[in-house]
Structures are given as structure tokens and as C-alpha cells.
Amino acid sequence: MPTENPTSQVVTGCHVLGADDLGDPVWGHVSQRDPGGRGVWLKSGGRGFDEVSEDDVSLVDLGGNLLAGTGAPPKEFPLHTEVLRARADIHSVVHVHSPYAIALAATGAPLHAFSNAAGPFADDVPRFDEPAGLIQTSALGAAVADCLGDARALFLVGHGIIAVGSGVATAVTTAILLERACRLQLLANSAGGVLPRLRTPGKRYAHAETDYYLLRTWDYLVRQVTARRLREA
């Protein structure tokens, strides 16, 4: 389990997502399982990813009750609490309204793993098709967790995505790579479509399924955010 301060992990994850333009504009959240088992550290509602500070991160228990911090948890906290309840192997959940992922999911087409970005999703991305709107009950959160299974990410059709990981770094990077993979597929579709031989599920980019690959990407993304902030200071 990650040992870094969970509040700072969530803040950094939000800033990386903001730099990659995955805000909508204040919707979406990042969470980190509490190392002490008390619940989950979660971005509060009402703040864009790029402007999140430690004051915007709160600790809630698995029932959504505020344990630390001052910001009210987002209405969709069950997306985080129920997935973390179901998956002991993961410690972070990201929910974003990423436009290319929303668009691809709306077509009904599966994601084809024909790029490095799609490597972590070689077995396709499951789809939660229930027309539920916000996932703001434990029952809906549990249904999402069941649909996710042991996958790295999930299309919330007509809504957005969730991505999960061993920590904020891998969950955020997974969300970013999924958006890039969806964008590439939509670009390919606009130019005539993905070749049949590239539509077959396969481990063409097996190296991209490892945390090592994700963390190298994460380190670069954090360096970019840090450099940008230094230039703006």
C-alpha cells in the first residue's frame, strides 16, 4: 500500500488530471484508501482538478460519513467506497467525464488495443449500461464494482469512466491512457476504421499492463505539472 500522505497523493493526482484537461469543469474525483483502514480520502465537490488543495480533500468512512476535513464529499462517493470495498487489491479510484471515452462508449464499439495507450486494456473495458445518472447509492456503487470485476477501468456509458490502481499514480495514469486510447480509435474510425487484424484482442503491448510502465508515465506527467507551475510562479 502507498505510504505517502494520502492527502498529497490526491492533490497531485487532481493536478495531473487537470493538466491533461480531464475536468468537466469541476466534476470528477480522485480517491485514496486510508492507510489506517478508516475509509477513503476523497476530493470534495465544487473544485476543478487544477485548483484542488489539501483543504479540498476529506476523509470519509465507507458509509460516506465525514471523518476529517471540511469539504462535503461528492454525491458519487459510492463509486469509490463500494469499489474499494469490493477490491482489496486496489487503493485508488478515479472518476472523470473524459470526452473521448464518453464518445467511444456511446458508439457501442469495444476498445481495440492497437496502441501503447490501449495496452493496459487488451482484454477490453467493461461497460456499465444502466441509465442511472449519478451513482449516489451504495446499491448502484456495488453494481458498478460488480461490473468492473478485476478490470483496470470501466465505461460508465453516457457518463464517464472509472479507473483503478494500486495507488493514485497508477489509477490516474490509467484514466489518462484510456482517454488517449479512445481518442486514437475515434481518429482511426474517422479515417476509415481500425483494420480487422487490429480489432482482435491480444497482448501486443503487454509491457503497458505493468505498474512499472504506468509509474514511468506518471513520473513524467508530474514533472510536467511541476515545471508548468514553476513557469507560472
PyMOL commands that set and color helices and strands:
alter all, ss='L'
color gray80, all
select helices_A, chain A and resi 6-19+49-51+54-56+77-86+99-107+119-121+138-148+168-190+196-199+206-209+211-232
alter helices_A, ss='H'
color red, helices_A
select strands_A, chain A and resi 29-33+40-43+57-60+66-68+92-96+127-128+153-156+160-165
alter strands_A, ss='S'
color yellow, strands_A
deselect
rebuild
show_as cartoon
